Amino acid sequence: MPDPEHPQDSVLVKREHCPACRRRSTRTLYSEPLDSPGISRYMQAHYGQRVGRDFAGYDYELAQCGHCGLAFQTQVPAPALLEEIYDRWLPAAEREAVAARWGLDDYRYLAEQVEFVLDHFRLRPSSIRALDFGFGWAEWAKMAGAYGIQVCGAELSQVRIDYARSVGIPVVDAATLPQDEFHFINTEQVFEHLLEPGAMLECLAGALRPGGLVKISVPNSAKSIRKLLGAKNFAALSEGEIMAIAPFEHINAFTYDSLTALGREAGLVPLRPSLRKLYNCSSGWMEPKSALKTLARPVYRHLYPKSTFVYFARPH
């Protein structure tokens, strides 16, 4: 049970303002006990027996900002629980699972993104400085390094930091990033996890060189939130629907509108890449299924911009 007289002993802390724009004009969208049957079933399926915590007395609560539109969980992990989640609940064996699951299309996808960076800046790869922020198992960083880009990474999990160093990726401290340093910053499935995404994006924006780009790709939560509000029961959500608003991990629930608002608050401008550049960096055209995906993805993401995959530019 939470102890109001000893908040340092709490496993969760409450966010009192919007973590993107810091306004307090928020309203509660949904609340359900964290030990409810639906959430408990999800926790068991997702983490197995690695959760040794009792969450009785805590709630899963979604709120929404009236200014920028971000939906977010108000009850979020305290620092000790945060470390426990990413270093113990998510097992180190996840690295082997990623390697076993990934195939040619996955690595093509990474290569396309790296080639877009090279095509956009038109510099020698060795002249480009890139940061893979929240790099996980460093798949993007390894691909960028293979193309000759000077890449380093920042990460919370010590297990993943140790892995990145073991494969030659330099690791930097996100709290002390140099100003005006990077041409490109990659963030893949990161901002949904951050306690203060607004403050972090401002920090990353300052680390970009003028004209630099930061890529943010996050789950789109719109469908999941609609279903949860309609069903009023976490148990009604499928595994895929839970993913975008998962307790403890995906604590910020973005849509296209709230993601672009986040960028604006940090002084960044959404970039709509040219189709020529996007298609020029694509491969797999001779396989029908791959070709269809390759043809449709740029249109969906950048000509009809309602996806939560956005390139932001720092103005000159």
C-alpha positions, 0 to 999 in steps of 0.5 A: 500500500502507498504510504503518504507519510513516507513517499520515498517508500512508494513504488509509484509517483503521481504526475501533477502536470502534463509531461509534454507542455507542463500545463496543469489543465488536465482531466481524468479520462479513465481509472482502474485499480492496478490489481484489477483482473484485466491488468493483473492478467496482462502483467502475468502474460507480459512479465511472467513471474518476474514481478514481485510487487503488490500494487493494491491501493494504486490505480492505472489512471489516464489523464489528458492535457487540455492544451496539447492533447497528450494523454498520459498515465498519472501514476508512474514508476518511482526511480527504484521501480523504473530500474527494476522494470528495465533491468529485471522485469524485461529479461536480458534474454530479450536480446536473443528473442529480438535476434531470433525474430528479426528478418530481412525486412526488419534490417531493410527498414533500418537501412532505409532510415539510415540511407535517408539520413545520408541522402538528406544531409548529402555529407560523407558518412564519416562527417555525420554525427548521430545519436541513438537515444534510448537505443534498446539493443542498439539495432539502429546504431549498429546499422548507422555505424555499418554505413560509416556514420559516427554514432553514439547512444544513450540508454537507461538500462545498464544491461543494454548499455553493457551490450552496446559497449560490447559491440563497439557503440560509444555510450553517452550520458543523456543528462550532459549532451553537448550543444549543437553536436548532432546532425541526426538523433534517432528515437525509436519507441522511446518517448512513450516511456519518458517521465518528462518527454517535453523536457527531454525533447528540449534537451535533444533539440539543443543537442542538434546542429542548426538544420539537424533532424530528430526522428520520433516514432511512438505507438499511436494510442488513438484506437486503444484509448477509444476502445478502453473508454468505450468498454470501461474495462482493461480486460476488453483490450487485446494484447496489441491494443494494450501495447500503446497504453501499457501500464508502467512502460508506455506512460505517454499515449501519443497521437499525431496531433499531440506528437507534433505539439510536443515538437512545437513546444521544443522549437522544432518544425515537422519535416515532410520528406520528399517521396523521391528521397524516401523511395530512393532509399527503399529496397525490396521492390522485386518482392510483391508484398515488400514492394507494396509496403515500400510503396505505401509507407511513405504516403501514409506517414508523410503525405497523409500525416496522421501517423506517429512517425515524424521527422522534426527539424531544428530551424537554422 
